């Protein structure tokens, strides 16, 4: 039968046409796999660079353009002289300032590095105390309706108060500038943590709590096994808002209390009429605040299970 097929011209022509049709259909269905006409072997596709340079440039170039625009406007406004230094003069002052940021010539004459570290220490202590008190308080307010009705009016009353209004109370109670500044950070940082944690607890699905009641779980297990994983994004959002507020407040508090810290350093430079150092401090304060926020955003992404 095989020999009969190959000896029939009509049958051979029909098979050839069918083979060509199948090849054409395969090429149409798989256009990304080119076939060599000479050998019928798939050609190797060109390698692509796995790194997306376009996306990287799209993230880097706009911020750089914004900074360049700011420096250009600054340069235009100061080219005729005046009390404000030019960008070049400020850059030269920054190079000299950061050449030795940790010098010490006495308790009130220290480098900008020490002042930043002292401010961060105060923020860490005040922020940490606010987290220790505020997060459990938020869990309690969100979990128990009676406590929510009792404490919500107090929180609504105290939250809008300016943080610096609490500074005299701290000075009266603690009789010292350093604990008074920490107290001010504590009282201004606690509210975002309390409110966001309580909202997160209230938004936990009721089905989860019903299962906990069926299983007769203790309140501790409900808090650690059910509430905490669900409330974590809300809690970290509150912490991110709190750390930004704490960093804002410490600068103003240190201007009023004196001592060592980036706020006091800015005020001291103003008394010396060193405007270039004040501008440098503004950039330093902004960069440190941005780094603190980025750090907490990274932690929030780590615990985001949505």
CORCORZI-V395774 format. One record per pair of residues at least 24 apart in sequence whose ideal C-beta (glycine too) atoms are under 8 Angstrom apart, sorted by the first residue. I is the first residue (numbers start at 0). GAP is how many residues later the second one is. Records with the same first field share a line. If there is no record, write none. Layout:
I->GAP / GAP
This chain:
82->192
83->191 / 195
84->190 / 191 / 194
88->187
89->186 / 189 / 190
92->183 / 184 / 187
93->182 / 186
96->180 / 183
106->153
107->152 / 160
109->150
111->150 / 153 / 168 / 169 / 172
113->146
114->145 / 146 / 147 / 149 / 150
115->146 / 168 / 172
117->141 / 142 / 143 / 144
118->131 / 132 / 135 / 142 / 143 / 144
119->168
121->56 / 59 / 60 / 63 / 128 / 132 / 139
122->62 / 120 / 123 / 124 / 127
124->57 / 60
125->55 / 56 / 57 / 58 / 59 / 60 / 63 / 120 / 124
126->58 / 59 / 62 / 115 / 116 / 119
128->53 / 57
129->55 / 56 / 57 / 59 / 60 / 63 / 112 / 116
130->58 / 62 / 108 / 111
132->53 / 57
133->55 / 56 / 57 / 59 / 60 / 63 / 104 / 108
134->58 / 59 / 62 / 100
136->53 / 57 / 60
137->55 / 56 / 57 / 58 / 59 / 60 / 62 / 63 / 97 / 100
138->58 / 59 / 62 / 84 / 88 / 92
140->53 / 57 / 60
141->55 / 56 / 57 / 58 / 59 / 60 / 89
142->58 / 80 / 84
147->50
154->36 / 39 / 40
157->33
158->32 / 36
162->24 / 25 / 82 / 86 / 89 / 90
163->85 / 88 / 89 / 92
166->86 / 89 / 90
170->86
176->80 / 81 / 82
177->79 / 81
179->73 / 77
180->69 / 72 / 73 / 76 / 80
183->65 / 66 / 69
184->61 / 64 / 65 / 68
187->57 / 58 / 61
188->53 / 54 / 56 / 57
189->52
190->51
191->46 / 47 / 49 / 50 / 53
192->42 / 45 / 46 / 49
193->44
194->43
195->38 / 39 / 41 / 42 / 45
196->34 / 37 / 38 / 41
198->35
199->30 / 31 / 32 / 33 / 34 / 35
200->26 / 30
202->27 / 31
203->26 / 27
204->25
228->76
231->71
232->67 / 70 / 71 / 73
235->60 / 63 / 64 / 67
236->63
238->57
239->53 / 56 / 57 / 60
242->49 / 50 / 53
243->45 / 48 / 49
246->38 / 41 / 42 / 45
247->41
250->34
261->26
